[in-house]
Amino acid sequence: MGIMNHEAILATTWCEHCIERAKRFIDKLPDDQKQLFTIMGPFTNGMFTIILAPSGCKKHCPEDEKISILRNEFIGFINQDDEGHMGYFSWVEVSYGE
């Protein structure tokens, strides 16, 4: 059967340059991974939010391993320094379910 645990990342920034970089990051992904991302905004105070939605996979299945790698790559991306833009994302990883 397997355990169903949902894992998502929410990242917020006011930096339009960072959002453009995120769009390029997402555009390089395969279509089945691109569909997990949503970029919203700008909203109040010019803030944008990127959501990496849960994949819906059960833990330890091959697809889950692939999405786990994607989550780690995205966390690395939002934490990396690019022309002095390090730290412009506030983010949280959320895990819920069984």
N, C-alpha and C positions, 0 to 999 in steps of 0.2 A: 504494500500500500504506500508507505512513505509518509513523512511528516510534511505538512503544509505550513510554511512560515513565509510571511511576506516581508520583503526588505525593499525599502525605498530611500532615495536621497532627495532632499530639498536643499537647494542652494540659491541664495539671494545676493544681489549686487546692484549698485547704482552705476557701475562702470560699463558704458556701452561698448568700449573696446573689448572688454572681457566677454560680453555676450556675443560679439562678432567672432571672437576666438572659439567660443563654445559652439557656435553654429558650424564653424569649419571642422571642429572635432567631431561633431555629430554627423555631418555630411560624409565623412570618410568611413563611417560604419556600414556594415551590411544592413539591408532594409529591415530584417527581422529585429535588429537591435535599435535602429533609428526610431522605430515606432514606440519604443519605451520612453522616449524623451518628449517633454512638453516645455516650451518656453513661453512664459506669460509676461505681459507688461509692455511698457512701463506703467506702473500704477502710482500710488501716492509717493511723493518725493522722488519720482523717477526710478523707483525700484523695479527690477526684473526678478523673476523667479524661474529657475529651471527645476523640473521634476524628472527624476529617473524613477519611473514607476516599477512596482513589483512585476516580475515576469509571469507569475502564476505557476511556476514549476515546483514540483516537490523537491525537497532537499536531497542532494547527492545523486540526482539524475544527471545525465550528460549535459542537458540544456542548462541546468542550474549551475554547473561548474563554469560554463561559458559566460553566463550572466554574472557570476561572482567575479570573474576576471574583469568584465566590463565595469562593474561597480568600483573595483580597485583602481582601474585605469582612470575612471572619472574622478575619483577622490584625488588621485595624483595630479590630474589636470587642474582641478580647482585649487589645489595647494601650490602649484608650481609658480615660479617667478618668471614673468615675461615682461621685459622692459620696465621693471619697477612696479608691476601690477600684482605682486604677491600680497595675499591677504585681503583682496577686494571681495571675496566671497565669504558670506556667513553661511554655514551649512550644518546639516544634521543628517545622520543616518538613522532611519526608523525601522525597527523590526517588530513584527507582531504576528500572532497566530497561535499555533499549537505550542 
